[in-house]
């Protein structure tokens, strides 16, 4: 069982201290959220709240996840960093490959790429990407990313992206794992087809159990039942040693959490109490989970 610290919606000037504290407490990773901007109005529902509303405001702070990974990587030695998840649909995969290459090199290979399609039509259109055919475009973008990140002189000629031979150096020091986010059947099939793992948004335990079982079936259909595969989970109704062990029993390999929430602290709390919460979580949970 691994534990990942989420830094979603935290003040940017706290990130370095939070990363160092997480490393000292025994966390394996930092989960990096992604939000490009807050549009005054949005023409689609947010898919992970019951009423479709956004649970953040126009003043909520967000860091570019790749910049944040490079920054926190510079003040840590063992922590890995992964996007949870980056909205690929509104981005150009060639430009993104350059960024991922750089972060992987700067962190010594301590970076994973969690990918989703994205839900807001405004993020697509205002960044110059079509909202239509977004799923097919993302599938092709994943092909482009993997092709470039694997190194060497490569070319690609597809429906959405087209380029002649190019190379990006340096090649990442180790393979960059891809994790796919999303709860829909399309997202789960994408994860089984191309990913090294799957990353949940907020889910109840029973839904999480059913989703993992479905993913295992999809992996088996593709002959991948024995392949290493990560299940990164944000479970909203099972906590504490017993709750985390129950998550492990259904297949969760990586628990994404924010310890200060359990101590009644908000996203905008001062950093000192958050550091105390991280240390307490390390002492009371991470150090004892294997006992």
Secondary structure, DSSP 8 states (H G I E B T S, - for coil): -EEEEE-TT--GGGHHHHHHHHHHHT--EEEE-------SS-SS--TTSTT---SS-TT-----HHHHHHHHHTT-SS-EEEES-EEGGGS-HHHHHHHHHHHHHHTTS-EEEEEE--S-HHHHHHTT--STTHHHHHHHHHHHHHHHHT-SSEEEE-SS-EEEEE--SS--SS---EEEE-SSHHHHHHHHHH-SEEEEEEE-HHHHHHHHHHHHHHHHHTT-TTS--EEEEEESS--HHHHHHHHHHTT--EEEE-GGGGGT--TTS-HHHHHHHHHHHIIIIITTTT-
